[in-house]
């Protein structure tokens, strides 16, 4: 792809994302730590030229640098540079291509995969990648305690559903409308009852078969059976049930392969504890330091894919990543040339950036913002109340006012790119209908706690405070009173709303890691009991069976049924499929965007002039 012109604005081309403090910290960290120039070195003809340095600002600091036990994209932004996965993502098609595994084969029954690894690949500690190293990583993931595994939604447990058990199907009577209420039921309620009973009957037929084969050290519904090194550079992975999306799932950042030397030495519950602060992989960049909230990465001289570096002679040799929570401060830092670029451009700053001839780039939408509704709350437990909220919130207006042009309101949690049809009759903005539903259940304006994050921008939520304000205004118009609960992102916002202790409304979202409906459903609903106070063995059964269906009409229909169940139960209200944007100065002539955020700095192109002096 050719270099981008300075003012190019497109979805196909990207960057990361106090002000004075950050600028000083960046300037202080730009020298090569292995040879610090003296004050007279700059006048010497033999002085070492300054490395091409890319200074990026993110919206939040990384939580941990161990990709197996985190779920935040700011951590993954860094670990994607340091680590690699068995399978990589094609930057043009989004499909699976060779990564650390140069080839693979699948057995006829879909229960065994054999991966042939690249030879000559070395970890940053100098040791060689081989089959034993891959097996060591899988064994580590398999043995993670629940306290760590539950922190990841894009890793081993999310892909293989390792700790899941086969759901117990509900009885027909559990799905029927109680006899005393049936005579007053609406035709719509009776139709839903019949649909649920038919779905149950269909599931019962499938549950008569042997759903999973072989022993499991995890739950009874774990897809993972075993992994072994069958040759020095050959690994065989065995499943207990077909998993058609496995190859694409192996691109997830939580399945990155770490150096075996870093998997030991820590406490019993986390022997790989050192990875949380010092990642160790095979990627094009090695981790150097994390000081004063600035991460320093340097090019790995012994990187196996030298062609990647020589074909792009303008790649950054040093990368400095800082965090600037405010979108306005990120914009100011870019305009002042204190940074080379930042992620999470807001709709407010877009016009100024374009007018200032900054490069603004957009990712295709592959994330969803949603409003969580915890059913342990007295009023949120009532279906009528949740559906009143769905009719009260003007999702189209929200997308138009607070998100970059092209963002669309979300009728379901699955992005349009996955091609799963929406259920019929999803809720639309209707103030009168919302008021009628509330009156029918006797709601008199009792307060509902509403949590939202502060001092952060997420790719699915660039302006959290204003998003909260607009939704609160919509709810007020139908008579719903809310009690604001602002929580700083760095003070544990996500942990709070995902816990059983919080029982109100909350804003959160999910970014897809690969093109799969199961990725979104598993990621968003993995903690549905705590986050939404929601339990449904019918839904659990539908999802478990759907993930094993090969691509085609049957699979599409299965996921359409799942969306229908979610639309009726409404544990969360999908809000927006946002377009996220990034901006950078003219010294960055190309940055590779990815809807799945699989963006490697080694593919960035910069001008010859370094951003900063050494």
N, C-alpha and C positions, 0 to 999 in steps of 0.2 A: 504494500500500500504506500502511495507517495506521501511525503510530508504534508502536514496540514498548513494552509495559509494562516496568517496571524489571526484573522477575524472569523475563522471557520466556526460555525455553530451546527453541531450534528449530534445524533445519538451514537454514532459509530466510531467516535474516536476517543482520556479521563484523568483526575488527581485526588490525593488524600485530604481528610479532615476530621492582668496578665500580659496583654499585647507587648508592652515594653519588656517585660520579664522574658517572654518567649523569644523576642528578637535578640536580646542579650545572650540568652542561653544558646541560641543557634549559632551566633557569631563565635561564641567561646568554644564551640565544639567542632569547628570546621577544619581544624588542623589535623594532620596525620599523626595519630598517637605514637607511631613507631619512630618518627623523626620530626621533632618540633623545630621549626626554623628559628634562628636567632633574629634579633632586630636588624642585623646587617645582611641577612641572607637574601633579602629581596633585591639588593643591588648587585648580587653576585651573578655572573653569567651562568654559573653551574648550578644555580638554585633549582630545586626540584619543582616542576610546574604544579600548580594547584590541581587537585583532582576535580573532575566534573562532579559537582555536588548538587543533588536535588533536595530542596528544602520544602517539605510538605507539611501542611497543617490539617489535622483531623479534628473532629468535634468532641472527642473524648479520649482519654488515655486508654491503653490496653488494660484489660483486667488481669490476664495472665498470659504467658507466652507458651503455654503447653496446650496445643490445639485439641488434644483429646479430652480436656476437661473444661472447655469454655464454649460459649455460644455467641459471643459478641463479635461483630464484624471489625471492630477496631483492633482486637487481638489478632484476628485472622489476616487483617491487612499486612501485619508484620510477619506472621508465621508463614504466609504464602510465599514470601521471599526466601525464607531460610529452609523450608522443608519442601519436599515433593511427594506426590502420591503415585501409586501404582499406575493409575490411569490419569491422563490429562484431558483438558477441555480444548477443543478446537476453537480458536478465537473468532472464526468467521461463522461457523455453523452451530456452535454450542454443543456439538456431539462429542463422543468419546474418542480419544486418540491415544497412542502409546505414550506412557510416562516412564516411570522406573521399570515397568514391565514393557518390553519391546514387542511382545505378542502374547496372545492367550487363546485358549480353546475351551469350548463348552461341551459337556457330554450330552448325548441325545436326550436323556431324561431331565436335563437342566439342573442336576443336583451336584455336579462336580465341575470346577473350573481349574485349568492348569495355566499358570503364568510363567513365562520365560523372562527372566530379568536381564537387564542390560549388564554387560561386563565392563569393568574399568570405571565404575562409579564409586566415588569416595565420599564419606561423610566429612564434615568440617574438622573432625579430630584425626583425620588421616586413615581411618579404618575403612575396609571395603564393604560395599553393599553386596550381600549374598542372600541366599534363601533363609539361612538361619537368622539373619537380622530381621527379615520380614516376619518370620514366625515369632520371634521375640516380641515384636510390637503387637501382634495379634494376641499373644498370651498375656501381655500386659493389659490390653484393653479388656480382655475377657475376665481378668481378675480384679478390675477396678471395684472398689467398694461403692455402695449406693450413694454415699455422701459426695463422691466425685462424679460418678457416671451420670447422675441426674442433672449435673451442670451443663451437659452437652446435649444438643439436639441435632448436631450434624457430625456425628461420629459413629462408633461401633454399635452402641446400644440403639441409636435411632435407625440405623440401616438394617441391622439383623433382628431388632426387637428382642434382644437377648434375654431380658428379664420378664417378657410377657408370658402370660398363661392363656390357654384356650378359654375364651369366655363361656360362661354357662348361659345358654339361651333362655330368654324369659318364657314364661308360660303364657298361653293365649289370654288367660284371664287378666294377666298383668297389663295387657295392651287394650283391653276392652273398656269402654266407658261404663262406669258404675251404673247399675240398673236404675237407681233413684235419680240419676242425672240424664239418662238416655232420652227420656221423653221430651226434655227441653233442649237437647243437643241440636245444633244447626246442621244443615245438609253438609257444610264443609267439614265439620267435626266428625260426622258419620263417615264421610269419604276418607278422611285421614285414618280413622279406625280400621276400615276395610283394607286400606293400603298397607298399614302396619301388619295386619294379620296375614295378608298375602306374602309380604316380605318374610315374615317369620316362617311360614310354611316352606318357602323356597330355601331358606337357610337350613331348616331342619333336614331337608333332603341332602344338602351338601355335608352336613355334620355327620351323616351316617357313614361317610368314607373315612379312610385312614388319612387324616389331614397332614400329619407330620411323620417322617420316617426316621428311625434310629434314636439313639440315646442323646439326651441333652444335659449339659452341665448347667444350663440356664433354665429359663422357664419352659413350660410345656409347649409354648407357641414360638420358641426361638427358632429362627431360620438357620442359625449357625450350628454346624455339627463338629467340624474339626479342620485343622490346617496342619500341613507337614511339609518339610523340605524333602522333595523326592530326588533332587540332584543339587549340585553346588549352586546353580543359578535357576533352579526350577522349584516352584511352590504349587502345591495342590490344595485347593480350598473346597471343602465338602459342605453341602447344605442339607437341611432336613425337609425343606419344601422349596419348590421352584420360586425364584426371585428374579423375574425378567429384567428388572431395573438395576441389577447388581453392578454391572460394569459402569454405568453412569454414576451410581452411588459411590463408587470407589474414588471418584474425583473430589469428594467432600474434604474440606480442610481438616476436619477432625480425624481423618484416616491417613494423615501424613506419616511418613516413615521416619522415625527418629533413630539416632545412633544408639546401638545397644549399650555403649559405655555410659549413656545418660539415663538408662532405665533402672539402674541400681544405685545403692548408696544412701537412699533416703529412708524415712521411717517406714515401718511395716505397712501402714495403710496407703503409702504413696512412695514407693522406692524411687520413682522418677521425679521426685520433688524438685530437683535442680532445673528441670525443663520449664518450670513456672517462671523462672527469672532469667534463664540462659538457654535458649533453644539450640538444638544441635541436629542439623539435617544435612541434606545433599544439595540444597538449592543454590542459585547463583550468587546469593548474598549470605555472608556470615554475620551473625550478631556480634557486635563489639561492646556496646554499653547501653545502659538506661540510666541517665543522670539528669536530675532536675526536670523530669518529665519529658526528656528528649531522648528518643531512641536513635542510635547510630548503627547503620549497617554499612559494610564494605564489601566490594566484589570479592568473590571466592576465587583465588588464582587457579585452583585445581578443579574448577567446575568441569564436569564431564562433557557438557555440551558447549565446547569452545566455539563451534560454528555459530551458535546463537549470539555470542558476543562479537565475533569477528564480522559477522554479517551486518551487525548494527554497531558500527564503531563509535557512535555517539551516545551509547548507553551511560547512565550515571555510574560513576565509580564509587561514590559515597552517597548515602541517602540519610537525611536527618528528618525524623518525624516528631512533631510536637503536637500538643492539643490546645485548641483555642475554642472554648465552648460557644461563644457568641457568634452567630453568622455575620453580624455587622463588624465585629472585631477581625474575623477572618478576612472579610472584604478589605478592611482598612490595612491589614498587614500586607495583602497582595498589592494594593495600590501604592503602598510605601516601599515596595520591593524588599520587604523584610522576609518574605517567603516567595517561593516560586509558584506555588499553587495550593489549592485547598479543595476539599470535598464538601458536599452539602450546601450548594448554592441555594439560597432561598428565593422565592418569587419576588421578595422586596429588593434584593441586591442584583437580580439578573439585569435590569435595565442599565444600572450604573456600570456594570462590568462590560457590557457590550459597547456602551458609549465610550468607555475608556480603552477600547480596542484590545481587551483581554480575550483570550481564547476560552470560550464557554462550550462545554461538551455535555451531551446528555446520554444516559443509559436507557435502553429500552426497559419498560416497567417489568419487574419480576419480584415484586414484594407487595405486601398487603398491610394496610393499617386497619385495626379493628377496635371496637369498643367492647371490653369484657363486661359481663353482667353476672355477678356471683349469686347463684341460686340459694345460698345459705342466708341471704338477706331476706327479711320477711316479705317485702314487696317484690323484689326481683325473683323470688321463688314462683311468683304467679305468671303463667304464660301470657295472660292478658297484659300485664304490666310491661313485660319484655317486648311484646309486639307493639304496644303503645309507643315505646321508645323508638322502635324501628320506623314507625310512621312519623314520629316527631322530628327526627334528625333529617335535615335536608342535605343528603349526601352529595348531590350534584352541585349545590352551592358551595359546599365545603371544598370539593375538588377544584372548582373554578376560582375561588377566592384565595386559597392559601397554598395551592400547589402549582408547580410549573405547568405552563400550557401544554395540553396533551394528556395530562393525568385524568383518569376517569374514575367515576364512583364505582364502588365494588358491590355487586349483587351477591357474590359468594366469596369465599376465601381463596378460590383458585383463579390465578390470572388467566386472561383470555388466551395467552400463548399455549396453554395446555389443552385447549379445544374441548373442554367439558361443558356441555350445555347447561345453562342456568335453569333452576326449577321454574315452573310457571307460577305466576302470581306472587313473586317476591314483593316484599313491602315497598311501597312508594311513599313519598312525602305527602301526608294527609293529616292536617291539624285536626279537623273535625272528627275523623275516625279515631285518632289517638285520644282525644278528649272523651269520646264515647266509651272506649275501652276502659279508661281510668274510672269513669263514673260508674260503670257496670260492676266494678270490684270494690267500690266504696273508698277509693283513695282520696284523702283529704289534705294532701300537701305535706305529708311527713318527709323529713329530710333524708336524702340518699347520699352517702359519702361518695365523692368522685375524685380519684387520684390521677395526677398527671405529672410528668417529669419536668424538672427545671434544669437550666444551664446545660443543655445538650441539644444536638440535632441528630436525628437518625435518618437513614435514607428513606424510611417509610414515614417519618414524622419530623420534617425540617423545622416547623414552628410549633412546638408543643403547647406553649402558653396560649397562643392565639387560637389554636385548634380546640383546646379545652373551652375557651371563652365562647366560641361560636356554637359548639355543641350545647354548652350550658344555656345559652340564649334560646336555642331551639327547644330545649326541654322546658324552659320557663314559659314559653308561649303556650304550652299545653297544660301547664299547671304543676309540673314536676319540680320540686325544690331540691337543690343539691347543696351539699356541704363540701367546699373545695378542700382537697388534700394534696397540696403541692409537695413534692419530694425531689430533692436534687438527685440526678442520675448517679453521681458518684457517692451518694449517701445510701445507696442500695435500693433505688426505686424498683428495679425489676425483681429483686429478691422479695420486696414487700408485697407487690401485687401478685406474685406467683405463690405466695404462702397461704396457709389456711387461716392466718390471723386477720387478713383483710377481706372484707365481705361487701364491697360496694361496686361502683363502676370504675373502670380504669382504661387508659389508652396504652396499647402495645401493638406490636406488629411482627412480621416474619419476613425474612428475605430468603428466597429459594436458592438452594445450593446446586441443584441439577434439575433437568426438565422432567419432573415427576409429580403427579398429584399426591403420591404417598409421602413425598418429602414435606409438602405443606401440611397435610393432614396429621402426619406423625409428629412434626415439629410443633405445630400449634396445639394439638390435643394431647401431647405426651403427659402433661401435668394438669389435665382438665378437672380432676377432682379438687385440687387445691386452688387453681386459678379461677375456675368458674363454678365450683361446687356442683359439678355436672357428672352424672354417671349414666351410662346407657350401654348395657351389654348387647343390645341390638346393633347399635352403631359400631361397637368394638368388633362384633362378628362381621359386619359388612366390610369394614376396613381390612381386617385380617385376610378375608377371602379375596378381596379385590386386588391386593398387592401381588398375588400369585397368578393373575390372569395375564396372558400375553397381550401385547398391543393389538387393538382391533375394536370392533363394534361391541363385543361383550364387555371388554374392559371399560370402554367409555360409558356404557349403560350402567355398569356397577358403580362407577364414581358419580354418575348423575343421581343415582338413588341415594348415595351417601349425602350429597348436597341437599337433597330433598329432606332427609332426616334432620340435618343441621338447620335448615330453614324453618322447620316446624318446631324443633326444640329450642332453637335460638339461644345457645349459651353465650354467643358473642354476635355482635353486629358488624359485618364487614363494612368498611367505610370508603377507602380509596385505594386504587392501584396507582401509586405515585411514580412519576418520572423523577429520577435524581440527576443532579447536574454538578459539574465540577468546573473549576476555572484555574487558569495558570497564565503566567507571563510569557512573553515572546521567546525567551531562551529555551522554552520547552516547545519543540515543534511537532511532537506526536506523543500521545499517551494512549495505551490500548484499553478501551473500555470493555466491560463485561456485565451483562445483566445479572450474572451469578457472582459478580465481584471477584472473579478470578483474574486479577490484574497484576502482572509481573513487571517490576521496575526495570528488569533487564531489557525489556522491549521499548522502553521510553527512548525518545530521540531528543537530544539537546544540542544547542549550538556549541561551537568550539570554546567559546568564552565561558569559564566557570562562573557559577553564581556568586561565589565568595572567594576571598583569598585564603591561602593556607596559613 
